Amino acid sequence: MTGTGLYRKLSATTIHEKWERDNSGSVIPGNREKGTRQEAKASSRMSQESVSKVYTLDPLQDKRWAELVERDARSTIFHSVPWLQALRAAYGYQPVVYTTTPPGTTLANGVVFCDVKSWITGRRLVSLPFSDHCEPLTSSDAELAAISAEIGHQLAEKTFKYFEMRPVGEIPAPADLQQVTEVYGFHRLDLTPDLDALFAAFHKDSTQRKIKRAERDGVVYREGPELLDEFYGLMVTTRKRHRVPPQPKEWFATLVQQLGSRLAIRVAFYQGRPIAGMLTVHHKKEFVYKYGCSDVRFNNVGGMHLLYWKSIQDAKEKGCTVFDFGRCDINQEGLMTFKRRWGAVQSELTYRRYAISDDQSLHFPPSSQNWKMRFAEQVFARCPESLLSLMGRLLYRHVG
């Protein structure tokens, strides 16, 4: 989307069931059967007219989006205007909301995307890049179907290669579109018990013991935006260990700037050196672990465990009721076990891509079994850290 106007009226095809329920009772006197048929036709025309109109708005300019995010219990930090501003500032993505609500009225629903344009990977709509999940803020399947149908028309016109959604729950598949999915592990911790009860529920050996060791051995906890350099240094080291480039430092700096007090950078120090780092964000009652990194040479002293424990304490102090441990690859059983040992409940996130045809561009990135991925991993593993950071700066805007 270009963002040159707040709205652009669009079209789709569905039926507004509420309109039909509210208006199906009256018939023409003296001719009930004929009246019923005429009323049904009128109802169908009016209902299609009312829900099948889809509009777009710029969530960075239209205040109604922020109002909907604040009002809707399903919203997360990833729906928020500051997060969208960070995506645009760091990567140039233009956010756009599709809605069935007409201009000039209270926004009743919306699905937020980023228009990702790349000369390498093509143009597509993603909801949302670099965001673990993003639930459609719609109140009925009919609303979501109308929005999906309009984007389907744009796919047919080759405006976009595909569109991607990252819901927390199940959503109906759009008709007449090809779909591929990718499943991730997802873990959340209920924060309603008190801190003593939460700590008692942690795994005694691998979690409680590590926290106590960090405290006993003098691991120092610090928090603040001034720790960005220490955090990013650990992030580069960690990404190299995982054989992928780090996201550009500008991305993290932009998050700090845009999210303000909603974001915290946390670093654990041992004998004066940073050994573990974490970036967390929060929105209303939800606290989110977003990024973590560490120096594996010091894993035995429990720096990362101390950061998690301090974050959980902070979340409780802020009145949060859920700690979101984020997504992880479904085949990372060790990482999923680590999260479960904090008492987190495991579920699944299913990412969905939709396109007109099931071509190769629709599929999610290949696994490490692909020879190209294995070759790339070998290159990344051998790159100097400064070059690896440069590669991240060049590549990440194309993979959102």
HUVEN-V12594 format. One record per residue. N is the residue number from 0. RES is the residue in three letters. PSI is psi in whole degrees, -180 to 180 (NA if undefined). OMEGA is omega in whole degrees, -180 to 180 (NA if undefined). Layout:
# HUVEN-V12594
N:RES:PSI:OMEGA
N:RES:PSI:OMEGA
This chain:
# HUVEN-V12594
0:MET:146:-177
1:THR:-22:179
2:GLY:14:-178
3:THR:-14:175
4:GLY:155:-179
5:LEU:-30:-174
6:TYR:150:169
7:ARG:117:-177
8:LYS:134:-178
9:LEU:177:179
10:SER:153:174
11:ALA:-174:-179
12:THR:110:172
13:THR:-180:-177
14:ILE:134:-180
15:HIS:98:-174
16:GLU:-34:-179
17:LYS:-43:179
18:TRP:-42:-180
19:GLU:-43:-179
20:ARG:-41:-176
21:ASP:-19:-171
22:ASN:12:-175
23:SER:3:-173
24:GLY:-21:-173
25:SER:145:177
26:VAL:165:178
27:ILE:124:-178
28:PRO:141:174
29:GLY:-7:180
30:ASN:72:-172
31:ARG:-44:-176
32:GLU:-47:179
33:LYS:-41:180
34:GLY:-39:-180
35:THR:-42:179
36:ARG:-44:180
37:GLN:-40:180
38:GLU:-39:179
39:ALA:-42:178
40:LYS:-43:179
41:ALA:-41:179
42:SER:-43:-179
43:SER:-44:180
44:ARG:-46:-178
45:MET:-40:-178
46:SER:-41:177
47:GLN:-39:180
48:GLU:-37:-173
49:SER:-41:-178
50:VAL:-25:-174
51:SER:-10:175
52:LYS:123:179
53:VAL:139:-177
54:TYR:159:171
55:THR:152:175
56:LEU:158:177
57:ASP:110:-176
58:PRO:-15:178
59:LEU:-14:-179
60:GLN:-34:-177
61:ASP:113:-175
62:LYS:-17:-178
63:ARG:-28:178
64:TRP:-48:179
65:ALA:-36:179
66:GLU:-41:178
67:LEU:-43:179
68:VAL:-41:179
69:GLU:-33:-175
70:ARG:-33:-172
71:ASP:124:-177
72:ALA:-18:-178
73:ARG:-10:-175
74:SER:152:179
75:THR:-179:177
76:ILE:-28:-177
77:PHE:-21:174
78:HIS:-18:-167
79:SER:153:179
80:VAL:-44:178
81:PRO:-38:178
82:TRP:-43:178
83:LEU:-39:177
84:GLN:-38:179
85:ALA:-41:178
86:LEU:-40:179
87:ARG:-44:-177
88:ALA:-41:-175
89:ALA:-34:-173
90:TYR:-7:-180
91:GLY:12:179
92:TYR:135:177
93:GLN:115:177
94:PRO:147:179
95:VAL:140:178
96:VAL:131:172
97:TYR:135:-176
98:THR:157:172
99:THR:4:179
100:THR:128:180
101:PRO:162:176
102:PRO:151:173
103:GLY:7:178
104:THR:163:180
105:THR:130:-177
106:LEU:119:-176
107:ALA:-22:-178
108:ASN:168:177
109:GLY:146:173
110:VAL:121:-176
111:VAL:135:177
112:PHE:168:163
113:CYS:135:175
114:ASP:104:-176
115:VAL:115:-180
116:LYS:126:-179
117:SER:133:176
118:TRP:-11:178
119:ILE:-48:-172
120:THR:1:176
121:GLY:-176:-178
122:ARG:132:179
123:ARG:165:175
124:LEU:128:-179
125:VAL:134:-179
126:SER:85:1
127:LEU:152:178
128:PRO:145:175
129:PHE:30:179
130:SER:130:-174
131:ASP:-35:-179
132:HIS:159:180
133:CYS:97:-177
134:GLU:134:172
135:PRO:130:-180
136:LEU:64:178
137:THR:156:-176
138:SER:-2:179
139:SER:158:175
140:ASP:-32:-179
141:ALA:-41:179
142:GLU:-47:-180
143:LEU:-37:179
144:ALA:-41:179
145:ALA:-43:180
146:ILE:-45:179
147:SER:-37:180
148:ALA:-41:178
149:GLU:-44:179
150:ILE:-34:175
151:GLY:-39:176
152:HIS:-39:179
153:GLN:-34:174
154:LEU:-41:180
155:ALA:-32:178
156:GLU:3:178
157:LYS:28:172
158:THR:-40:179
159:PHE:153:175
160:LYS:-42:180
161:TYR:169:168
162:PHE:148:-174
163:GLU:138:177
164:MET:145:-177
165:ARG:65:-177
166:PRO:158:173
167:VAL:-41:-179
168:GLY:-172:178
169:GLU:143:174
170:ILE:150:180
171:PRO:144:179
172:ALA:136:177
173:PRO:142:178
174:ALA:148:172
175:ASP:19:176
176:LEU:146:174
177:GLN:146:-177
178:GLN:138:167
179:VAL:153:-176
180:THR:158:173
181:GLU:129:-175
182:VAL:136:178
183:TYR:155:170
184:GLY:147:-176
185:PHE:131:-175
186:HIS:133:177
187:ARG:143:-179
188:LEU:130:176
189:ASP:120:-177
190:LEU:9:-177
191:THR:-29:174
192:PRO:162:178
193:ASP:171:-174
194:LEU:-39:179
195:ASP:-43:179
196:ALA:-39:178
197:LEU:-46:-179
198:PHE:-40:-179
199:ALA:-26:-179
200:ALA:-11:178
201:PHE:152:176
202:HIS:126:-170
203:LYS:-40:-175
204:ASP:-55:-171
205:SER:-16:-177
206:THR:-60:180
207:GLN:-44:-177
208:ARG:-39:-179
209:LYS:-39:178
210:ILE:-47:-179
211:LYS:-37:179
212:ARG:-43:179
213:ALA:-43:180
214:GLU:-39:-178
215:ARG:-37:-175
216:ASP:6:173
217:GLY:26:173
218:VAL:129:-175
219:VAL:130:178
220:TYR:130:175
221:ARG:153:-177
222:GLU:140:176
223:GLY:155:-179
224:PRO:-21:180
225:GLU:-7:180
226:LEU:12:-177
227:LEU:-42:-178
228:ASP:-45:180
229:GLU:-42:179
230:PHE:-47:-176
231:TYR:-36:175
232:GLY:-43:177
233:LEU:-35:180
234:MET:-44:179
235:VAL:-45:179
236:THR:-43:-179
237:THR:-44:180
238:ARG:-38:177
239:LYS:-40:178
240:ARG:-35:179
241:HIS:-1:176
242:ARG:40:173
243:VAL:153:178
244:PRO:153:173
245:PRO:154:170
246:GLN:153:-175
247:PRO:147:179
248:LYS:-31:180
249:GLU:-32:179
250:TRP:-47:-179
251:PHE:-38:178
252:ALA:-38:178
253:THR:-40:176
254:LEU:-44:178
255:VAL:-45:-177
256:GLN:-45:-174
257:GLN:-37:-173
258:LEU:-21:176
259:GLY:-125:-176
260:SER:-10:177
261:ARG:-12:-176
262:LEU:146:175
263:ALA:134:170
264:ILE:126:-175
265:ARG:133:-179
266:VAL:135:175
267:ALA:133:-180
268:PHE:141:176
269:TYR:123:-177
270:GLN:41:174
271:GLY:-1:-179
272:ARG:146:179
273:PRO:132:-178
274:ILE:-16:179
275:ALA:145:-180
276:GLY:155:-178
277:MET:141:173
278:LEU:123:180
279:THR:154:176
280:VAL:159:176
281:HIS:155:-178
282:HIS:120:-178
283:LYS:-116:-176
284:LYS:7:-177
285:GLU:133:180
286:PHE:130:-170
287:VAL:124:166
288:TYR:118:-176
289:LYS:-47:-179
290:TYR:144:176
291:GLY:153:-178
292:CYS:158:-177
293:SER:163:171
294:ASP:109:-172
295:VAL:-18:180
296:ARG:-17:-177
297:PHE:20:-180
298:ASN:-30:-175
299:ASN:-16:-179
300:VAL:-2:169
301:GLY:28:-180
302:GLY:-45:-180
303:MET:-37:177
304:HIS:-40:178
305:LEU:-39:179
306:LEU:-43:177
307:TYR:-45:-177
308:TRP:-43:177
309:LYS:-37:179
310:SER:-42:178
311:ILE:-41:177
312:GLN:-42:179
313:ASP:-42:179
314:ALA:-43:177
315:LYS:-43:-179
316:GLU:-33:180
317:LYS:-2:178
318:GLY:17:179
319:CYS:149:-179
320:THR:-9:-180
321:VAL:134:172
322:PHE:114:-179
323:ASP:113:180
324:PHE:-3:178
325:GLY:179:-178
326:ARG:163:170
327:CYS:157:179
328:ASP:140:-174
329:ILE:-21:180
330:ASN:4:177
331:GLN:71:-175
332:GLU:-35:179
333:GLY:-43:179
334:LEU:-39:179
335:MET:-37:176
336:THR:-43:178
337:PHE:-45:-178
338:LYS:-39:178
339:ARG:-30:-179
340:ARG:-7:171
341:TRP:2:-178
342:GLY:5:-178
343:ALA:143:178
344:VAL:130:-177
345:GLN:136:172
346:SER:-161:-178
347:GLU:145:167
348:LEU:131:178
349:THR:111:175
350:TYR:143:-176
351:ARG:129:173
352:ARG:139:-178
353:TYR:138:178
354:ALA:170:179
355:ILE:-42:-180
356:SER:154:-177
357:ASP:69:178
358:ASP:178:-174
359:GLN:-30:-178
360:SER:-20:-180
361:LEU:-25:-172
362:HIS:152:177
363:PHE:162:-177
364:PRO:144:-177
365:PRO:157:179
366:SER:176:180
367:SER:-8:177
368:GLN:-19:178
369:ASN:135:-174
370:TRP:-32:178
371:LYS:-40:179
372:MET:-40:179
373:ARG:-40:178
374:PHE:-45:180
375:ALA:-41:179
376:GLU:-39:179
377:GLN:-39:178
378:VAL:-48:-178
379:PHE:-37:-178
380:ALA:-26:-176
381:ARG:-5:-179
382:CYS:142:167
383:PRO:150:-175
384:GLU:-35:179
385:SER:-40:178
386:LEU:-37:178
387:LEU:-41:178
388:SER:-40:178
389:LEU:-41:179
390:MET:-39:177
391:GLY:-41:-180
392:ARG:-35:-178
393:LEU:-33:-169
394:LEU:-35:-167
395:TYR:-32:180
396:ARG:-18:-179
397:HIS:-11:-174
398:VAL:5:-178
399:GLY:NA:NA
